[in-house]
Amino acid sequence: MTDAERTPKLMDYLAGAILTNGLASVAIYLAVFEPLFELALIPLWCLSAGVATYLVCMRTTR
């Protein structure tokens, strides 16, 4: 496997962004109906960004 095959492509970054925004949208949707979820918005957003970042990084290392 060469280094060129291991680098993330634009579609990998796009998939990570869609994953992050999708999970964050679900959190915002839940916060509209249940005020308790308002406290969890920022941690959920950070968690979803971390998952997307992890997946893109795994693409680089495999």
C-alpha positions in Angstrom: 0.0 0.0 0.0 1.5 3.3 -1.0 1.2 6.6 0.9 -1.1 8.1 -1.8 -3.7 5.4 -1.0 -3.7 6.1 2.7 -4.4 9.8 2.5 -8.0 10.8 3.1 -9.9 12.0 0.1 -12.4 14.9 -0.2 -15.2 12.4 0.1 -13.8 11.1 3.4 -13.9 14.6 4.9 -17.3 15.2 3.4 -18.6 12.1 5.0 -17.1 13.2 8.4 -18.8 16.6 8.1 -22.2 14.9 7.3 -21.8 12.6 10.2 -21.0 15.4 12.6 -23.8 17.7 11.4 -26.2 14.8 11.3 -25.6 13.8 15.0 -25.6 17.5 16.0 -29.0 18.0 14.2 -30.5 15.1 16.1 -29.3 16.6 19.4 -30.8 20.0 18.4 -34.0 18.3 17.5 -34.2 16.5 20.9 -33.4 19.8 22.7 -36.5 21.4 21.1 -38.8 18.8 22.7 -37.0 18.2 25.9 -35.2 21.0 27.8 -32.9 18.5 29.5 -31.1 17.9 26.2 -30.1 21.5 26.1 -27.4 20.7 28.7 -26.1 18.0 26.5 -25.8 19.9 23.2 -22.2 20.9 23.4 -20.9 17.5 24.7 -22.9 15.7 22.0 -21.6 18.1 19.3 -18.0 17.5 20.5 -18.6 13.7 20.6 -19.9 13.7 17.1 -17.0 15.8 15.9 -14.6 13.4 17.7 -16.3 10.3 16.0 -16.0 11.9 12.6 -12.3 12.9 13.2 -11.6 9.4 14.4 -13.0 7.8 11.3 -11.0 10.1 9.0 -7.8 9.4 11.0 -8.5 5.6 10.8 -8.6 6.0 7.0 -5.2 7.6 7.1 -3.6 4.9 9.3 -5.0 1.8 7.5 
